[in-house]
Amino acid sequence: MINIGLAGWGDHELGGSKGKLREYGAHFPVVEVDTSFYAIQPERNYLKWNQETPERFGFIIKAYQGMTGHLRGENPFAGGMEQMFEVFLQSIRPVQEAGKLKAVLFQYPPWFDCNKTNVDMLRDAKEKMGDVPVALEFRHQSWFTEEMCEKTLTFMRREGWMHSICDEPQAGIGSVPTVLEVTHPEMTMVRFHGRNVGGWVQNNEANWRDVRYLYHYNQQELLEWKMWLLELREQSREVCVIFNNNSGGHAAGNAKELMGLLGLEYEGLGPRQLDLF
């Protein structure tokens, strides 16, 4: 099974509506929740999102920034990391209980390199998450050097991490290559960040997010991924594909095009609004 969706639903024009999850759920079977990275969402938000999406819909929820070492400044939780993880796990429980949780995505920062301290951090995070499905994405090349690549993948398989495979600009040590390896039989993620090398490295400007993910995948690039995704599907029960090239409004179109190339038609999605004009 290959499920294709987008990072967030608020920036995309779909069926004449923008920013409405109910309309989004009529087009795609899965979404990545990014707001959870910036702040742990209240349970009521997840309850509402459950109600607004079809029964077969799935959520990939991004781990809160403090859980992956992105947090700048003091930990806002008096009880430290234990409390942070507990509050996060409590918040996502409605999605988990509804059977709509695909995975919690742990995306680590570009300075999170391959060393023993950080390996221990990964073990600790996995232990704190218990039986919640978790996906792992690196942003530092040291995890996938010729010497370390197989060791990293073996570690992920042994510890129970799903692999979040990246398609992103190859712009030095703060980006990772596309490593087409499955580490968990249940699910594999693929995230399309675009290939805007210049925007990826020039991130000191105030609008760096608008520049970094500005990219439109052409048909040849998507056809190449079609073959790779079919191979990944042979090794993993489910492959979840997320388009994160949102800056120029390209994500939804690229996702639809890839669905067409793969011949995917999803059943059980929500009703679409009629585009009358």
Long-range contacts (C-beta under 8 A, 24 or more apart in sequence): 1-233, 1-237, 1-238, 1-239, 2-229, 2-233, 2-238, 2-239, 2-241, 2-262, 2-264, 3-29, 3-30, 3-58, 3-102, 3-238, 3-239, 3-240, 3-241, 3-266, 4-28, 4-29, 4-30, 4-240, 4-241, 4-243, 4-255, 4-258, 4-259, 4-262, 4-264, 5-29, 5-30, 5-31, 5-32, 5-60, 5-240, 5-241, 5-242, 5-243, 5-255, 6-31, 6-32, 6-242, 6-243, 6-244, 6-246, 6-251, 6-252, 6-255, 7-31, 7-32, 7-34, 7-191, 7-242, 7-243, 7-244, 7-246, 7-251, 8-32, 8-33, 8-34, 8-35, 8-246, 11-246, 11-249, 11-251, 12-246, 12-249, 12-251, 12-252, 13-249, 13-252, 14-252, 15-272, 15-273, 15-275, 16-273, 16-275, 17-273, 21-49, 21-52, 21-53, 22-52, 22-53, 22-270, 23-270, 23-272, 23-273, 25-52, 25-53, 25-54, 25-57, 25-269, 25-270, 26-269, 26-270, 26-271, 26-272, 26-273, 27-252, 27-256, 27-269, 27-272, 28-255, 28-266, 28-269, 29-54, 29-56, 29-57, 29-58, 29-266, 29-268, 29-269, 30-57, 30-58, 30-59, 30-60, 30-102, 30-240, 30-242, 31-57, 31-58, 31-59, 31-60, 32-59, 32-60, 32-61, 32-62, 32-105, 32-191, 32-242, 32-244, 33-59, 33-60, 33-61, 33-62, 34-62, 36-61, 36-62, 36-63, 36-64, 36-88, 36-91, 36-92, 37-62, 37-63, 37-64, 37-65, 37-70, 37-107, 38-65, 39-64, 40-64, 40-84, 40-87, 40-88, 40-91, 41-91, 42-91, 43-90, 43-91, 43-93, 43-94, 46-91, 46-92, 46-93, 46-94, 46-95, 47-94, 49-95, 50-94, 50-95, 50-98, 50-100, 53-100, 53-270, 54-268, 54-269, 54-270, 55-268, 56-266, 56-267, 56-268, 56-269, 57-100, 57-269, 58-100, 58-101, 58-102, 58-240, 59-95, 59-100, 59-101, 59-102, 60-102, 60-103, 60-104, 60-105, 60-135, 60-189, 60-240, 60-242, 61-92, 61-95, 61-101, 61-103, 61-104, 61-105, 62-104, 62-105, 62-107, 63-88, 63-104, 63-105, 63-106, 63-107, 64-88, 67-106, 67-125, 68-106, 68-107, 68-108, 68-109, 68-112, 68-125, 69-108, 69-109, 69-112, 69-121, 70-109, 81-128, 82-128, 85-125, 85-128, 85-129, 89-129, 89-130, 89-132, 92-132, 96-132, 101-132, 101-133, 102-133, 102-187, 102-238, 102-240, 103-133, 103-134, 103-135, 103-162, 103-187, 103-189, 103-240, 104-129, 104-132, 104-133, 104-134, 104-135, 105-134, 105-135, 105-137, 105-164, 105-189, 106-134, 106-135, 106-136, 106-137, 107-137, 107-139, 107-164, 108-136, 108-137, 108-138, 108-139, 108-140, 109-139, 109-140, 110-139, 110-140, 110-173, 110-174, 110-175, 111-140, 111-174, 112-138, 112-139, 112-140, 113-140, 113-142, 113-143, 114-140, 114-142, 114-143, 114-145, 114-148, 114-152, 119-155, 122-155, 122-159, 122-161, 123-159, 126-159, 126-160, 126-161, 133-162, 133-186, 133-187, 134-160, 134-161, 134-162, 135-161, 135-162, 135-163, 135-164, 135-187, 135-189, 136-161, 136-162, 136-163, 136-164, 137-164, 137-166, 137-189, 137-191, 138-176, 139-174, 139-175, 139-176, 140-173, 140-174, 140-176, 141-172, 141-173, 141-174, 141-175, 141-176, 141-177, 142-173, 143-176, 144-176, 144-177, 144-179, 149-179, 153-179, 153-181, 153-183, 156-183, 156-184, 157-183, 157-184, 160-184, 162-186, 162-187, 162-188, 162-189, 163-188, 163-189, 164-189, 164-190, 164-191, 165-189, 165-190, 165-191, 165-232, 166-190, 166-191, 166-193, 167-191, 167-192, 167-193, 167-194, 167-195, 167-225, 168-193, 168-194, 168-195, 168-200, 169-193, 169-194, 169-195, 169-196, 169-197, 169-199, 169-200, 169-201, 170-197, 171-197, 171-200, 171-201, 172-201, 174-201, 175-200, 180-228, 180-231, 180-232, 182-232, 182-235, 182-236, 184-236, 185-235, 185-236, 185-237, 186-236, 186-237, 186-238, 187-236, 187-237, 187-238, 187-239, 187-240, 188-232, 188-235, 188-236, 188-238, 188-239, 188-240, 189-239, 189-240, 189-241, 189-242, 190-225, 190-229, 190-232, 190-239, 190-240, 190-241, 190-242, 191-241, 191-242, 191-244, 192-217, 192-241, 192-242, 192-243, 192-244, 192-245, 192-251, 192-254, 193-244, 193-245, 194-244, 194-245, 194-247, 194-250, 195-221, 209-247, 210-247, 211-247, 212-247, 213-244, 213-245, 213-246, 213-247, 214-245, 214-247, 214-248, 215-245, 215-247, 215-248, 215-250, 216-245, 216-248, 216-250, 216-253, 216-254, 217-245, 217-250, 217-254, 217-257, 219-257, 219-261, 222-254, 222-257, 222-258, 222-261, 223-261, 225-258, 226-258, 226-261, 226-262, 229-262, 230-262
